[in-house]
Amino acid sequence: MFELAQIKGSIPPLVTPFKNGEVDYDAYARLLDFQVNEGSHGVLVNG
């Protein structure tokens, strides 16, 4: 069973970057890399 105590650290939500009306996957990768390099423990994905 999942316990809330297992969640800790920084888990920021990320924006979805767009370019010319489409998702900019390169920019998204840079955002993810930044969060990982700065010590985030995860990211919030919210479709």
C-alpha contacts under 8 A as a table, 3 or more apart, distances in Angstrom:
res1	aa1	res2	aa2	distance
2	F	6	Q	7.60
3	E	6	Q	5.66
3	E	7	I	7.87
4	L	7	I	5.65
5	A	8	K	7.16
8	K	41	H	7.71
9	G	40	S	6.93
9	G	41	H	5.72
10	S	39	G	7.67
10	S	40	S	4.87
10	S	41	H	5.39
10	S	42	G	6.85
11	I	40	S	6.03
11	I	41	H	5.76
11	I	42	G	4.76
11	I	43	V	4.78
11	I	44	L	6.11
12	P	40	S	7.49
12	P	42	G	7.18
12	P	43	V	5.14
12	P	44	L	5.78
13	P	43	V	5.71
13	P	44	L	4.45
13	P	45	V	6.62
13	P	46	N	7.84
14	L	31	L	7.59
14	L	43	V	6.92
14	L	44	L	6.76
14	L	45	V	7.35
16	T	23	V	6.89
16	T	24	D	7.83
16	T	28	Y	6.67
17	P	23	V	5.89
17	P	24	D	5.48
17	P	25	Y	7.66
17	P	27	A	6.46
17	P	28	Y	6.23
18	F	21	G	5.91
18	F	22	E	5.21
18	F	23	V	4.39
18	F	24	D	4.93
19	K	22	E	5.43
19	K	23	V	6.29
19	K	24	D	5.55
24	D	27	A	5.46
24	D	28	Y	6.29
25	Y	28	Y	4.86
25	Y	29	A	6.08
26	D	29	A	5.12
26	D	30	R	6.40
27	A	30	R	5.05
27	A	31	L	6.32
28	Y	31	L	5.06
28	Y	32	L	6.27
29	A	32	L	5.07
29	A	33	D	6.06
30	R	33	D	5.02
30	R	34	F	6.10
31	L	34	F	5.16
31	L	35	Q	6.41
32	L	35	Q	5.20
32	L	36	V	6.26
33	D	36	V	5.14
33	D	37	N	5.99
34	F	37	N	5.15
34	F	38	E	6.08
35	Q	38	E	5.18
35	Q	39	G	6.39
35	Q	40	S	5.35
36	V	39	G	5.31
36	V	40	S	5.42
36	V	41	H	7.42
36	V	42	G	7.84
37	N	40	S	7.61
40	S	43	V	7.46
